[in-house]
Amino acid sequence: MAGVRGGVLDPEWYKSREGSGLLASLTSPSTGHRRLFGLLEQPPLPPSIPVLPFKLFLVGRAGVGKTCAASWLAGLPGWSYQLGESPGVRTTQVYWPARVAAKLVLFRLQLWDAGDAAVRKYGHVYPVCREGAAAALLLFSFTDRQSWEELPGLVQRTVMGQEPPLLPLIVGSKFGHPTETEVAAEEVEEAEASWNIPVIRIRHQGQPAPPGPLPEVAAALNTICEQLYLARHRTQDT
């Protein structure tokens, strides 16, 4: 993944005293998990810390784990199992502090997740999810070969085939499943190098699932936030 990282975000900063203190402000004292903030809420952090808002929408066939991925990034327990497909549009707001280009910033990621049935039935759902989005999280499952083979077409339709183009970020769910892996790690590494797009891996968990391990979730959020930051500055420079 070194070839697709930008090198402007400190990936270990969240472990520092400053980073740990800010993460504590995002954590619920009753559960010890990161707190889920509503769309009109904001963490109790100093106003001197700039907030960078980004809208992302999740794309992928039914069953690849879009809703679970949003819950995993938000640090919620029970993320790996959902009965059936999302009936409409879900929004999950994720706050993540980071030191980028030697500056402390707070990223606000709004994750929009629409069920495939809702997208097909209601013509306004997809345009609403895409409107104002900075990036698309394109999902596949390591246990679903077809979802992996559909990725090039998904990138073309979602990102390259429309204006304005979106930043593509790829998420692979159920990574490391002991018996059902259908996508080889070597294939994913080759795709990362060829497409120059980072692939974020969500490790398979049994039931019931606790929140994802902080180092793995932090690595994913740092990758997403750095790519968003770089894309924004490329746009501003043109």
Summary of the structure (lengths in Angstrom):
residues: 238
radius of gyration: 17.2
end to end distance: 26.2
largest distance: 49.1
contacts: 707
relative contact order: 0.19
helix: 36%
strand: 24%
